[in-house]
């Protein structure tokens, strides 16, 4: 049941991001890119899964005796955390560039910006 909910959430995020990418407003295009990157992060986290931990995979659990709890893969979490930080930086930079485009051309319509020479 949880897998179905996660799949639906990831699909909805990708659909919303794609919908926003196809809009004419430059700000919506930037938000579409941000939502698609976050959807990819959610997908990676959901596919990382939970596995039984051993003392070899998680050395801190070596002293816990026979019963070792299940853990998620920390490498996937670290990579997704890095991707989130890079995605926020990219979004902030794209929004600043969008503001500069608006100051220069007095419009954020992508079609109008494409027609200018």
DSSP file (Angstrom, degrees, kcal/mol; ACC not computed):
  #  RESIDUE AA STRUCTURE BP1 BP2  ACC     N-H-->O    O-->H-N    N-H-->O    O-->H-N    TCO  KAPPA ALPHA  PHI   PSI    X-CA   Y-CA   Z-CA
    1    1 A X     >        0   0    0      0, 0.0     4,-1.8     0, 0.0     5,-0.1   0.000 360.0 360.0 360.0 -41.2    0.0    0.0    0.0
    2    2 A X  H  >  +     0   0    0      1,-0.2     4,-2.6     2,-0.2     5,-0.2   0.881 360.0  55.2 -64.7 -37.4    2.8    2.4    0.8
    3    3 A X  H  > S+     0   0    0      1,-0.2     4,-2.5     2,-0.2    -1,-0.2   0.876 106.6  50.9 -63.7 -37.0    4.5    1.7   -2.5
    4    4 A X  H  > S+     0   0    0      2,-0.2     4,-2.4     1,-0.2    -1,-0.2   0.908 110.8  48.2 -66.8 -41.6    1.3    2.7   -4.3
    5    5 A X  H  X S+     0   0    0     -4,-1.8     4,-2.5     2,-0.2    -2,-0.2   0.923 113.2  47.5 -65.5 -43.8    1.0    6.0   -2.4
    6    6 A X  H  X S+     0   0    0     -4,-2.6     4,-2.7     2,-0.2     5,-0.2   0.913 112.0  49.9 -63.4 -42.4    4.7    6.8   -3.1
    7    7 A X  H  X S+     0   0    0     -4,-2.5     4,-2.5     1,-0.2    -1,-0.2   0.903 111.9  48.4 -62.7 -41.0    4.3    5.9   -6.8
    8    8 A X  H  X S+     0   0    0     -4,-2.4     4,-2.5     2,-0.2    -2,-0.2   0.901 112.1  49.0 -65.9 -40.6    1.2    8.1   -7.0
    9    9 A X  H  X S+     0   0    0     -4,-2.5     4,-2.3     2,-0.2    -2,-0.2   0.923 113.1  46.2 -65.3 -44.3    3.0   11.0   -5.3
   10   10 A X  H  X S+     0   0    0     -4,-2.7     4,-2.5     2,-0.2     5,-0.2   0.919 113.8  49.3 -64.6 -43.0    6.0   10.8   -7.5
   11   11 A X  H  X S+     0   0    0     -4,-2.5     4,-2.4    -5,-0.2    -2,-0.2   0.898 111.1  49.6 -62.3 -40.7    3.8   10.6  -10.6
   12   12 A X  H  X S+     0   0    0     -4,-2.5     4,-2.7     2,-0.2    -1,-0.2   0.900 110.9  49.5 -65.9 -40.4    1.8   13.6   -9.5
   13   13 A X  H  X S+     0   0    0     -4,-2.3     4,-2.6     2,-0.2    -2,-0.2   0.925 112.4  47.0 -64.9 -43.8    4.9   15.6   -8.9
   14   14 A X  H  X S+     0   0    0     -4,-2.5     4,-2.4     2,-0.2    -2,-0.2   0.901 113.5  49.5 -63.1 -39.8    6.4   14.7  -12.3
   15   15 A X  H  X S+     0   0    0     -4,-2.4     4,-2.4    -5,-0.2    -2,-0.2   0.925 112.4  46.6 -65.5 -44.4    3.0   15.6  -13.9
   16   16 A X  H  X S+     0   0    0     -4,-2.7     4,-2.4     2,-0.2    -2,-0.2   0.916 112.9  49.8 -64.0 -43.2    2.7   18.9  -12.1
   17   17 A X  H  X S+     0   0    0     -4,-2.6     4,-2.0     1,-0.2    -2,-0.2   0.907 112.0  47.5 -62.3 -41.8    6.3   19.8  -13.0
   18   18 A X  H  X S+     0   0    0     -4,-2.4     4,-1.3     2,-0.2    -1,-0.2   0.899 110.4  52.9 -65.8 -40.3    5.8   18.9  -16.7
   19   19 A X  H  < S+     0   0    0     -4,-2.4     3,-0.4     1,-0.2    -2,-0.2   0.915 111.3  46.2 -59.4 -44.1    2.6   20.9  -16.7
   20   20 A X  H >< S+     0   0    0     -4,-2.4     3,-1.4     1,-0.2    -1,-0.2   0.844 106.3  59.0 -70.5 -32.6    4.4   24.0  -15.3
   21   21 A X  H 3< S+     0   0    0     -4,-2.0    -1,-0.2     1,-0.3    -2,-0.2   0.808 102.4  54.8 -63.3 -28.9    7.3   23.5  -17.8
   22   22 A X  T 3< S+     0   0    0     -4,-1.3    -1,-0.3    -3,-0.4    -2,-0.2   0.384  87.6 104.6 -88.5   4.1    4.9   23.9  -20.7
   23   23 A X  S <  S-     0   0    0     -3,-1.4    -3,-0.0     2,-0.1     6,-0.0  -0.368  73.3-129.5 -79.8 164.4    3.5   27.2  -19.5
   24   24 A X  S    S+     0   0    0     -2,-0.1    86,-3.5    86,-0.1     2,-0.4   0.652  81.2  93.6 -88.2 -17.8    4.4   30.5  -21.1
   25   25 A X  B  >  -A  109   0A   0     84,-0.2     4,-1.6     1,-0.1    84,-0.2  -0.639  69.8-144.5 -81.7 130.0    5.3   32.3  -17.9
   26   26 A X  H  > S+     0   0    0     82,-2.3     4,-2.0    -2,-0.4    -1,-0.1   0.844  98.3  55.7 -64.6 -35.3    9.0   32.1  -17.1
   27   27 A X  H  > S+     0   0    0      1,-0.2     4,-2.4     2,-0.2    -1,-0.2   0.901 106.7  50.4 -65.1 -40.2    8.4   31.9  -13.3
   28   28 A X  H  > S+     0   0    0      1,-0.2     4,-2.1     2,-0.2    -1,-0.2   0.854 107.7  54.0 -66.4 -33.5    6.2   28.9  -13.8
   29   29 A X  H  X S+     0   0    0     -4,-1.6     4,-2.1     2,-0.2    -1,-0.2   0.911 108.7  49.0 -64.8 -42.0    8.9   27.2  -15.9
   30   30 A X  H  X S+     0   0    0     -4,-2.0     4,-2.1     1,-0.2    -2,-0.2   0.924 112.1  47.9 -63.6 -44.1   11.4   27.8  -13.1
   31   31 A X  H  X S+     0   0    0     -4,-2.4     4,-2.5     1,-0.2    -1,-0.2   0.859 108.2  56.1 -66.2 -33.7    9.0   26.3  -10.6
   32   32 A X  H  X S+     0   0    0     -4,-2.1     4,-2.3     2,-0.2    -1,-0.2   0.913 107.5  48.3 -62.3 -42.6    8.3   23.4  -12.9
   33   33 A X  H  X S+     0   0    0     -4,-2.1     4,-2.1     2,-0.2    -2,-0.2   0.904 111.8  50.0 -62.7 -41.0   12.1   22.6  -13.0
   34   34 A X  H  X S+     0   0    0     -4,-2.1     4,-2.0     2,-0.2    -2,-0.2   0.909 111.3  48.2 -65.0 -41.3   12.2   22.8   -9.2
   35   35 A X  H  X S+     0   0    0     -4,-2.5     4,-2.3     1,-0.2    -2,-0.2   0.891 110.6  51.2 -68.2 -38.9    9.3   20.4   -8.8
   36   36 A X  H  X S+     0   0    0     -4,-2.3     4,-2.1     2,-0.2    -1,-0.2   0.904 109.7  50.0 -65.1 -39.3   10.7   17.9  -11.3
   37   37 A X  H  X S+     0   0    0     -4,-2.1     4,-1.6     1,-0.2    -1,-0.2   0.890 112.0  47.6 -66.8 -36.6   14.0   17.9   -9.4
   38   38 A X  H  X S+     0   0    0     -4,-2.0     4,-2.4     2,-0.2    -1,-0.2   0.861 108.7  54.8 -70.9 -33.5   12.3   17.3   -6.1
   39   39 A X  H  X S+     0   0    0     -4,-2.3     4,-2.3     1,-0.2    -2,-0.2   0.892 106.6  51.5 -63.9 -38.5   10.2   14.6   -7.7
   40   40 A X  H  X S+     0   0    0     -4,-2.1     4,-2.4     2,-0.2    -1,-0.2   0.881 109.0  51.2 -64.5 -37.1   13.4   12.9   -8.8
   41   41 A X  H  X S+     0   0    0     -4,-1.6     4,-2.4     2,-0.2    -2,-0.2   0.916 110.0  48.2 -65.4 -43.0   14.7   13.2   -5.2
   42   42 A X  H  X S+     0   0    0     -4,-2.4     4,-2.5     1,-0.2    -2,-0.2   0.898 111.0  52.1 -63.8 -39.4   11.5   11.6   -3.8
   43   43 A X  H  X S+     0   0    0     -4,-2.3     4,-2.0     2,-0.2    -2,-0.2   0.934 109.9  48.1 -61.6 -46.2   11.8    8.8   -6.4
   44   44 A X  H  X S+     0   0    0     -4,-2.4     4,-1.1     1,-0.2    -2,-0.2   0.903 112.8  48.6 -62.6 -41.1   15.4    8.1   -5.4
   45   45 A X  H  X S+     0   0    0     -4,-2.4     4,-0.8     1,-0.2     3,-0.3   0.902 111.5  49.1 -65.6 -40.2   14.5    8.0   -1.7
   46   46 A X  H  < S+     0   0    0     -4,-2.5     3,-0.2     1,-0.2    -1,-0.2   0.837 112.6  47.5 -70.5 -30.5   11.6    5.7   -2.2
   47   47 A X  H  < S+     0   0    0     -4,-2.0    -1,-0.2    -5,-0.2    -2,-0.2   0.650  95.2  75.7 -82.9 -14.9   13.7    3.3   -4.3
   48   48 A X  H  < S-     0   0    0     -4,-1.1    -1,-0.2    -3,-0.3    25,-0.2   0.880  84.2-176.6 -62.9 -37.7   16.5    3.3   -1.7
   49   49 A X     <  -     0   0    0     -4,-0.8    24,-0.9    -3,-0.2     2,-0.5   0.147  28.3 -77.9  70.5 175.6   14.4    1.1    0.4
   50   50 A X  E     -B   72   0B   0     22,-0.2     2,-0.3    20,-0.0    22,-0.2  -0.966  47.5-178.5-117.4 131.3   14.9   -0.4    3.9
   51   51 A X  E     -B   71   0B   0     20,-2.6    20,-2.3    -2,-0.5     2,-0.2  -0.892  37.6 -89.8-128.0 155.8   17.2   -3.3    4.4
   52   52 A X  E     -B   70   0B   0     -2,-0.3     2,-0.3    18,-0.2    18,-0.2  -0.476  48.8-128.8 -64.8 133.4   18.2   -5.4    7.3
   53   53 A X        -     0   0    0     16,-0.6     2,-0.3    15,-0.2    15,-0.1  -0.596  25.4-173.0 -87.4 144.2   21.3   -3.8    8.9
   54   54 A X     >  -     0   0    0     -2,-0.3     4,-2.4     1,-0.0     7,-0.2  -0.844  40.5-107.4-124.9 166.7   24.4   -5.7    9.7
   55   55 A X  T  4 S+     0   0    0     -2,-0.3     7,-0.2     1,-0.2     6,-0.1   0.773 119.8  56.3 -65.3 -24.4   27.5   -4.7   11.5
   56   56 A X  T  4 S+     0   0    0      1,-0.1     3,-0.3     5,-0.1    -1,-0.2   0.900 111.6  39.4 -74.2 -40.1   29.3   -4.6    8.1
   57   57 A X  T  4 S+     0   0    0      1,-0.3     2,-0.4    -3,-0.1    -2,-0.2   0.857 131.6  25.2 -79.2 -35.2   26.9   -2.1    6.5
   58   58 A X    ><  -     0   0    0     -4,-2.4     3,-1.8     1,-0.1    -1,-0.3  -0.844  69.5-170.6-129.8  94.3   26.4    0.1    9.6
   59   59 A X  G >  S+     0   0    0     -2,-0.4     3,-1.6    -3,-0.3     4,-0.2   0.760  81.0  66.6 -60.7 -26.8   29.5   -0.2   11.9
   60   60 A X  G >  S+     0   0    0      1,-0.3     3,-0.6     2,-0.1    -1,-0.3   0.740  94.6  60.3 -67.0 -20.6   27.8    1.7   14.8
   61   61 A X  G X  S+     0   0    0     -3,-1.8     3,-1.5    -7,-0.2    -1,-0.3   0.380  74.8  98.7 -86.6   5.1   25.4   -1.1   15.2
   62   62 A X  G X  S+     0   0    0     -3,-1.6     3,-0.5     1,-0.3    -1,-0.2   0.827  81.4  49.9 -63.5 -32.3   28.1   -3.7   15.9
   63   63 A X  G <  S+     0   0    0     -3,-0.6    -1,-0.3    -4,-0.2    -2,-0.1   0.258  84.6  91.0 -91.6  13.4   27.6   -3.5   19.7
   64   64 A X  G <  S-     0   0    0     -3,-1.5     3,-0.5     1,-0.3    -1,-0.2   0.353  81.2-140.8 -92.5   6.0   23.8   -4.0   19.7
   65   65 A X    <   -     0   0    0     -3,-0.5    -1,-0.3     1,-0.2    -4,-0.0  -0.429  55.9 -22.2  77.4-144.7   23.9   -7.7   20.0
   66   66 A X  S    S+     0   0    0      1,-0.1     2,-0.9    -2,-0.1    -1,-0.2   0.878 121.0  68.4 -75.1 -40.7   21.6  -10.1   18.2
   67   67 A X        +     0   0    0     -3,-0.5     2,-0.5     0, 0.0    -1,-0.1  -0.719  60.7 173.7 -90.3 106.8   18.7   -7.7   17.4
   68   68 A X        -     0   0    0     -2,-0.9   -15,-0.2   -15,-0.1    -6,-0.0  -0.953  28.6-125.3-112.4 126.1   19.8   -5.1   14.9
   69   69 A X        -     0   0    0     -2,-0.5   -16,-0.6     1,-0.1     2,-0.2  -0.208  27.8 -99.6 -68.9 160.0   17.1   -2.8   13.6
   70   70 A X  E     -B   52   0B   0    -18,-0.2     2,-0.3   -20,-0.1   -18,-0.2  -0.544  45.3-169.8 -75.7 144.6   16.3   -2.3    9.9
   71   71 A X  E     -B   51   0B   0    -20,-2.3   -20,-2.6    -2,-0.2     2,-0.2  -0.908  21.6-116.0-133.7 160.8   17.9    0.8    8.4
   72   72 A X  E     -B   50   0B   0     -2,-0.3     2,-0.5   -22,-0.2   -22,-0.2  -0.621  48.1 -89.2 -90.1 157.0   17.7    2.8    5.2
   73   73 A X     >  -     0   0    0    -24,-0.9     4,-1.4    -2,-0.2     3,-0.3  -0.539  34.3-157.4 -68.1 116.3   20.7    3.1    2.9
   74   74 A X  H  > S+     0   0    0     -2,-0.5     4,-2.3     1,-0.2     5,-0.2   0.768  87.1  64.0 -70.5 -23.6   22.6    6.2    4.2
   75   75 A X  H  > S+     0   0    0      2,-0.2     4,-2.4     1,-0.2    -1,-0.2   0.921 102.9  47.9 -65.2 -42.5   24.4    6.8    0.9
   76   76 A X  H  > S+     0   0    0     -3,-0.3     4,-2.4     1,-0.2     5,-0.2   0.910 111.9  50.3 -63.1 -41.7   21.1    7.4   -0.9
   77   77 A X  H  X S+     0   0    0     -4,-1.4     4,-2.3     1,-0.2    -2,-0.2   0.904 110.8  48.8 -64.6 -40.8   20.0    9.8    1.8
   78   78 A X  H  X S+     0   0    0     -4,-2.3     4,-2.0     2,-0.2    -2,-0.2   0.910 112.5  47.8 -65.4 -41.9   23.3   11.7    1.6
   79   79 A X  H  X S+     0   0    0     -4,-2.4     4,-2.2     2,-0.2    -2,-0.2   0.893 112.7  48.4 -67.1 -39.0   23.2   12.0   -2.2
   80   80 A X  H  X S+     0   0    0     -4,-2.4     4,-2.4     2,-0.2    -2,-0.2   0.888 109.2  53.3 -69.1 -37.9   19.5   13.2   -2.1
   81   81 A X  H  X S+     0   0    0     -4,-2.3     4,-1.9     2,-0.2    -2,-0.2   0.913 110.4  47.7 -61.6 -41.8   20.4   15.8    0.6
   82   82 A X  H  X S+     0   0    0     -4,-2.0     4,-2.3     1,-0.2    -2,-0.2   0.906 111.1  51.1 -63.6 -41.5   23.1   17.1   -1.6
   83   83 A X  H  X S+     0   0    0     -4,-2.2     4,-2.5     1,-0.2    -2,-0.2   0.864 107.7  53.3 -65.1 -35.7   20.8   17.2   -4.6
   84   84 A X  H  X S+     0   0    0     -4,-2.4     4,-2.4     2,-0.2    -1,-0.2   0.926 110.2  46.8 -64.0 -44.8   18.2   19.1   -2.5
   85   85 A X  H  X S+     0   0    0     -4,-1.9     4,-2.0     2,-0.2    -2,-0.2   0.919 114.4  46.6 -64.7 -43.7   20.8   21.8   -1.6
   86   86 A X  H  X S+     0   0    0     -4,-2.3     4,-2.5     1,-0.2    -1,-0.2   0.892 111.3  53.1 -64.9 -38.9   22.0   22.1   -5.2
   87   87 A X  H  X S+     0   0    0     -4,-2.5     4,-2.4     2,-0.2    -2,-0.2   0.896 108.1  49.4 -63.8 -40.9   18.3   22.2   -6.4
   88   88 A X  H  X S+     0   0    0     -4,-2.4     4,-2.4     2,-0.2    -1,-0.2   0.905 112.1  48.9 -64.9 -40.1   17.5   25.1   -4.1
   89   89 A X  H  X S+     0   0    0     -4,-2.0     4,-2.3     2,-0.2    -2,-0.2   0.913 111.7  49.0 -63.2 -42.5   20.6   27.0   -5.2
   90   90 A X  H  X S+     0   0    0     -4,-2.5     4,-2.5     2,-0.2    -2,-0.2   0.902 111.5  49.5 -63.7 -41.7   19.7   26.4   -8.9
   91   91 A X  H  X S+     0   0    0     -4,-2.4     4,-2.3     2,-0.2    -2,-0.2   0.918 110.9  49.0 -65.1 -43.6   16.1   27.6   -8.2
   92   92 A X  H  X S+     0   0    0     -4,-2.4     4,-2.0     2,-0.2    -2,-0.2   0.920 112.8  48.0 -62.1 -43.0   17.3   30.8   -6.5
   93   93 A X  H  X S+     0   0    0     -4,-2.3     4,-2.4     1,-0.2    -2,-0.2   0.914 111.4  50.0 -64.0 -42.7   19.7   31.5   -9.3
   94   94 A X  H  X S+     0   0    0     -4,-2.5     4,-2.2     1,-0.2    -1,-0.2   0.874 109.9  51.2 -65.3 -36.6   17.0   30.9  -12.0
   95   95 A X  H  X S+     0   0    0     -4,-2.3     4,-2.1     2,-0.2    -1,-0.2   0.885 109.8  49.7 -67.8 -37.5   14.6   33.2  -10.1
   96   96 A X  H  X S+     0   0    0     -4,-2.0     4,-2.1     2,-0.2    -2,-0.2   0.908 111.4  49.1 -66.0 -41.1   17.2   36.0  -10.0
   97   97 A X  H  X S+     0   0    0     -4,-2.4     4,-2.3     2,-0.2    -2,-0.2   0.884 109.3  53.0 -64.2 -37.2   17.9   35.5  -13.7
   98   98 A X  H  X S+     0   0    0     -4,-2.2     4,-2.3     2,-0.2    -2,-0.2   0.900 107.8  50.8 -63.7 -40.5   14.1   35.7  -14.3
   99   99 A X  H  X S+     0   0    0     -4,-2.1     4,-2.3     2,-0.2    -1,-0.2   0.903 109.9  50.1 -62.7 -40.7   13.9   39.0  -12.4
  100  100 A X  H  X S+     0   0    0     -4,-2.1     4,-2.1     2,-0.2    -2,-0.2   0.893 109.1  51.6 -65.3 -39.4   16.8   40.3  -14.5
  101  101 A X  H  X S+     0   0    0     -4,-2.3     4,-2.9     2,-0.2     6,-0.4   0.907 109.6  50.7 -62.5 -41.2   15.0   39.3  -17.7
  102  102 A X  H  X S+     0   0    0     -4,-2.3     4,-2.2     1,-0.2    -2,-0.2   0.912 110.3  48.7 -64.3 -42.1   11.9   41.1  -16.5
  103  103 A X  H  < S+     0   0    0     -4,-2.3    -1,-0.2     1,-0.2    -2,-0.2   0.893 117.3  42.4 -63.1 -38.2   13.8   44.3  -15.7
  104  104 A X  H  < S+     0   0    0     -4,-2.1    -2,-0.2    -5,-0.2    -1,-0.2   0.890 131.1  20.1 -76.5 -40.8   15.5   44.1  -19.2
  105  105 A X  H  < S-     0   0    0     -4,-2.9    -3,-0.2     2,-0.2    -2,-0.2   0.481  89.7-130.1-113.4  -5.4   12.5   43.2  -21.3
  106  106 A X  S  < S+     0   0    0     -4,-2.2     2,-0.3    -5,-0.3    -4,-0.2   0.746  79.8  78.2  59.1  26.6    9.4   44.2  -19.2
  107  107 A X        -     0   0    0     -6,-0.4    -2,-0.2    -5,-0.1    -1,-0.1  -0.985  55.4-163.4-156.4 153.6    7.8   40.7  -19.8
  108  108 A X        +     0   0    0     -2,-0.3   -82,-2.3    -3,-0.1     2,-0.5   0.212  54.7 123.5-118.0  10.2    8.1   37.2  -18.5
  109  109 A X  B  >  -A   25   0A   0    -84,-0.2     4,-2.1     1,-0.2   -84,-0.2  -0.628  53.2-152.3 -75.7 120.9    6.2   35.6  -21.4
  110  110 A X  H  > S+     0   0    0    -86,-3.5     4,-1.9    -2,-0.5    -1,-0.2   0.855  93.3  54.2 -64.6 -36.6    8.5   33.0  -23.0
  111  111 A X  H  > S+     0   0    0    -87,-0.2     4,-1.1     1,-0.2    -1,-0.2   0.905 110.1  46.3 -65.7 -41.4    6.9   33.4  -26.4
  112  112 A X  H  > S+     0   0    0      1,-0.2     4,-0.9     2,-0.2     3,-0.2   0.879 111.2  52.2 -68.4 -37.3    7.5   37.2  -26.5
  113  113 A X  H  < S+     0   0    0     -4,-2.1     3,-0.3     1,-0.2    -1,-0.2   0.849 107.7  52.8 -66.7 -33.0   11.0   36.7  -25.3
  114  114 A X  H  < S+     0   0    0     -4,-1.9    -1,-0.2     1,-0.2    -2,-0.2   0.766 104.7  55.5 -73.0 -25.4   11.7   34.2  -28.1
  115  115 A X  H  < S+     0   0    0     -4,-1.1    -1,-0.2    -3,-0.2    -2,-0.2   0.706  90.2  92.0 -80.2 -19.9   10.4   36.7  -30.8
  116  116 A X     <        0   0    0     -4,-0.9    -3,-0.0    -3,-0.3     0, 0.0  -0.438 360.0 360.0 -77.6 149.2   12.8   39.4  -29.8
  117  117 A X              0   0    0     -2,-0.1    -1,-0.1     0, 0.0    -4,-0.0   0.381 360.0 360.0-113.4 360.0   16.1   39.7  -31.5
